[in-house]
Amino acid sequence: MKPPIVLEPHDPGWAALFDAERLAMESVDEGWFKAIHHVGSTSIPGIAAKPIIDILVSLNRNEDGPACADAMRKLGYEYRGNGGISGRHYYRKGNPHTHHIHMWVESNPEFGQHLRFRDFLRSHPAEAQAYETLKKELAERFVSDTLSYSLAKDEFCQRIDRLARGEE
């Protein structure tokens, strides 16, 4: 049986965990990474999150995603191909997982969507709280079904992206 989905109150230490990981990644970078960003719920102050640091990497070239696999392995990461999302290079670390890395070239629409979502929720506290409420409801409903939990957040995330782009 899969472990339950656990949301923890926001921990200001998550930012420091990201910073440490960014520095480690920069120390092994051989020109693959254009930028490294903290994204996901742990990057949004004040809201509960699964205690997994999500990292968004802008690649200089798409082929840099697998090219950095040996260096990332030395930092404790496992390369998981695209992890089911076209165009992405996905790495994870820890057991249970403590870090997820999502790598794209900036021209991929998914890249910008992650930054817009983070930035919009950081600057709109009421929407951030609505997202936290939704996540808590979904964690109760889906208990340990992380795929259904993630999919059930899609409509909210798409609405936030439309708002961030000024389409609503």
Secondary structure in CASP SS format (residue, H / E / C, confidence):
PFRMAT SS
TARGET T0000
AUTHOR 0000-0000-0000
METHOD secondary structure of the structure
MODEL  1
M C 1.00
K C 1.00
P C 1.00
P C 1.00
I C 1.00
V C 1.00
L C 1.00
E E 1.00
P C 1.00
H C 1.00
D C 1.00
P C 1.00
G H 1.00
W H 1.00
A H 1.00
A H 1.00
L H 1.00
F H 1.00
D H 1.00
A H 1.00
E H 1.00
R H 1.00
L H 1.00
A H 1.00
M H 1.00
E H 1.00
S H 1.00
V H 1.00
D C 1.00
E C 1.00
G C 1.00
W C 1.00
F E 1.00
K E 1.00
A E 1.00
I E 1.00
H E 1.00
H E 1.00
V E 1.00
G C 1.00
S H 1.00
T H 1.00
S H 1.00
I C 1.00
P C 1.00
G C 1.00
I C 1.00
A C 1.00
A E 1.00
K C 1.00
P C 1.00
I C 1.00
I E 1.00
D E 1.00
I E 1.00
L E 1.00
V E 1.00
S E 1.00
L E 1.00
N C 1.00
R C 1.00
N C 1.00
E C 1.00
D H 1.00
G H 1.00
P H 1.00
A H 1.00
C C 1.00
A H 1.00
D H 1.00
A H 1.00
M H 1.00
R H 1.00
K H 1.00
L C 1.00
G C 1.00
Y E 1.00
E E 1.00
Y E 1.00
R C 1.00
G C 1.00
N C 1.00
G C 1.00
G C 1.00
I C 1.00
S C 1.00
G C 1.00
R C 1.00
H E 1.00
Y E 1.00
Y E 1.00
R E 1.00
K E 1.00
G C 1.00
N C 1.00
P C 1.00
H C 1.00
T C 1.00
H E 1.00
H E 1.00
I E 1.00
H E 1.00
M E 1.00
W E 1.00
V E 1.00
E C 1.00
S C 1.00
N C 1.00
P H 1.00
E H 1.00
F H 1.00
G H 1.00
Q H 1.00
H H 1.00
L H 1.00
R H 1.00
F H 1.00
R H 1.00
D H 1.00
F H 1.00
L H 1.00
R H 1.00
S H 1.00
H C 1.00
P H 1.00
A H 1.00
E H 1.00
A H 1.00
Q H 1.00
A H 1.00
Y H 1.00
E H 1.00
T H 1.00
L H 1.00
K H 1.00
K H 1.00
E H 1.00
L H 1.00
A H 1.00
E H 1.00
R H 1.00
F H 1.00
V C 1.00
S C 1.00
D C 1.00
T H 1.00
L H 1.00
S H 1.00
Y H 1.00
S H 1.00
L H 1.00
A H 1.00
K C 1.00
D H 1.00
E H 1.00
F H 1.00
C H 1.00
Q H 1.00
R H 1.00
I H 1.00
D H 1.00
R H 1.00
L H 1.00
A H 1.00
R C 1.00
G C 1.00
E C 1.00
E C 1.00
END
